[in-house]
Amino acid sequence: MASTDAKAIADRFFQAWAKGDFDTARRLVHDDVSFAAPIDRFDNADAYIGSLRGLAQIVNAAEEQKVFADGNDVCIIYDLVTNTPAGSAPVAEWYHVRDGKISAVRVIFDARPFAPMFEQQAGH
């Protein structure tokens, strides 16, 4: 698969979840997608998409800044604008595309401003 195909798939996925189109986002990931981020880890698509649905409750926008593609790997750097005291956060998402769908996602961001929200949800 050419990097332009992987880039198009990753961008379609990013745009879908950012706009709240979770049905389209789900169709673009493998059932056994591997997801790793500072706060969550998942090994299946339904848990990952469920997490994105939850995230959507606090997101005002995901403003894409830059996209890098290298073969089947795509990195999208964006500003996550939230309606929380944490405000905005720069985020990098590294997608790996296999057979026309995303098979792995690694998210890199500073989770410290968001930690109090997750502690409250967990009842700590």
C-alpha positions in Angstrom: 0.0 0.0 0.0 1.4 3.4 -0.9 1.8 6.0 1.8 -0.8 8.2 0.1 -3.4 5.5 0.7 -2.4 5.1 4.3 -2.4 8.9 4.7 -5.9 9.2 3.1 -7.2 6.4 5.4 -5.8 8.0 8.5 -7.0 11.4 7.6 -10.5 10.0 6.8 -10.5 8.4 10.3 -9.3 11.5 12.0 -11.9 13.7 10.3 -14.7 11.2 11.1 -14.0 10.9 14.9 -13.3 14.7 15.1 -16.7 15.4 13.6 -18.5 12.8 15.7 -19.1 10.3 12.8 -18.3 7.2 14.8 -19.9 4.8 12.4 -17.4 5.9 9.7 -14.5 5.9 12.2 -15.4 2.3 13.2 -15.4 1.1 9.6 -11.9 2.4 9.2 -10.3 0.3 12.0 -9.6 -3.4 12.3 -11.6 -5.3 14.9 -8.4 -6.1 16.8 -7.0 -2.5 16.6 -4.3 -1.9 19.2 -4.6 1.4 21.0 -2.2 2.9 23.5 -2.2 6.3 25.1 -1.2 7.8 28.5 -4.6 7.2 30.0 -6.1 4.2 28.1 -5.1 1.0 26.3 -7.5 -1.1 24.2 -7.1 -4.2 21.9 -10.4 -4.0 20.2 -12.3 -1.6 18.0 -15.5 -1.3 20.0 -13.7 -0.3 23.2 -11.6 2.2 21.3 -14.6 3.8 19.5 -16.5 3.8 22.8 -13.6 5.8 24.3 -13.8 8.2 21.4 -17.5 8.7 22.0 -16.8 9.5 25.6 -14.0 11.9 24.6 -16.4 13.7 22.2 -18.3 14.9 25.3 -15.4 17.2 26.3 -14.1 18.1 22.8 -14.9 21.3 21.1 -12.5 20.7 18.2 -9.5 18.8 16.9 -7.5 21.3 14.9 -5.1 19.4 12.5 -1.7 21.1 12.4 0.5 18.7 10.4 0.4 15.2 8.8 3.4 13.0 8.2 3.3 9.8 6.2 6.0 7.1 5.9 4.7 4.0 4.1 1.9 2.5 6.2 2.6 4.8 9.2 0.9 8.2 9.5 1.3 10.8 12.2 -1.3 13.5 12.7 -0.4 16.3 15.0 -3.3 18.4 16.2 -4.6 20.7 18.9 -7.3 19.1 21.0 -9.6 21.9 22.2 -11.7 20.9 25.1 -14.5 22.4 27.2 -12.7 21.5 30.4 -10.4 23.4 32.7 -7.5 21.6 30.9 -8.3 23.8 27.8 -6.3 22.9 24.7 -3.6 20.3 24.4 -1.2 19.4 21.6 -1.6 15.8 20.6 0.3 13.4 18.2 -1.5 10.3 16.9 0.5 7.6 15.2 -1.6 5.3 13.0 -0.4 2.1 11.4 -2.5 1.0 8.4 -2.8 -2.6 7.3 -5.0 -3.9 4.4 -6.8 -0.6 4.1 -7.7 -0.1 7.7 -6.0 1.2 10.8 -4.5 -1.6 12.9 -2.7 0.4 15.6 -2.9 3.8 17.2 -0.5 5.3 19.6 -1.4 8.7 21.1 1.2 11.0 22.6 0.2 14.0 24.8 0.7 15.4 28.2 -2.0 13.8 30.3 -1.3 15.7 33.5 -3.9 18.5 32.9 -6.6 15.8 32.3 -5.7 13.5 35.2 -8.0 15.2 37.7 -11.0 14.5 35.5 -10.2 10.8 35.2 -9.6 10.5 38.9 -13.0 11.9 39.6 -14.6 9.5 37.2 -12.9 6.6 38.8 -14.1 7.7 42.2 -10.7 8.5 43.7 
